[in-house]
């Protein structure tokens, strides 16, 4: 089983959850209702209780609407994930648990619900999504400038007011930062490439950031998987000699 970060992006690492809250009876009833939608194969009700856009692991496109959700239902929910949901028990802490303001998680974070039963995130990738992702990655590698078209796995593309930033996993715990101006093409050579990046989790909800050091400068890119209402999905902060000189919110985008 692979993890998605979605919204995508905690699909590729495991998180240990240490600060869990007790589920109330009302929460357990909400979970039971959610499980019932899958037992009855009621896709309309499932689709009606989703927080859109629903993120998928890059480079898979996010699911923007109920219509798209229903169209891609079989792509996202394979028999294994459906079985996990249907066979789960709201009374068992190993199955469902409350994690503070982040919501309610299934297992180790395969799926997240808000406390009202709204589906927030699916950190799971089906075999169909794995295949589709591989095809998209192959297409990206052909389009990218040769200086950045070799990597183990793509992580994300961020767009700020000024920049388009690509983060790639180079393997063995190394990450690469590549930055273009917004008007540039991905076939152009990036304005800046840094290959010494490090990954850091931010708490237990899947939020995380990447840090890239370049002389006196530090570039920090954050990915928000489970955020507060109206929070940006990503951000860029640039430090010089320890002082923040630029901070911009960012969107997670496709090329």
PEUR-V366581 format. One record per run of one state. SS is the DSSP state (H for helix, E for strand, L for the rest). FROM is the first residue (numbers start at 1). TO is the last residue. Records with the same first field share a line. If there is no record, write none. Layout:
SS->FROM-TO, FROM-TO
This chain:
L->1-1, 3-4, 6-8, 13-20, 22-24, 40-42, 49-49, 51-53, 55-62, 64-65, 72-72, 77-78, 87-95, 99-99, 103-103, 107-110, 114-118, 123-124, 126-126, 144-145, 149-152, 160-162, 172-173, 182-191, 202-207, 215-216, 224-233, 241-242, 253-255
E->2-2, 5-5, 9-9, 21-21, 50-50, 54-54, 63-63, 96-98, 104-106, 111-113, 119-122, 125-125, 153-159, 163-171, 174-181, 192-201, 208-214, 217-223, 234-240, 243-252
H->10-12, 25-39, 43-48, 66-71, 73-76, 79-86, 100-102, 127-143, 146-148
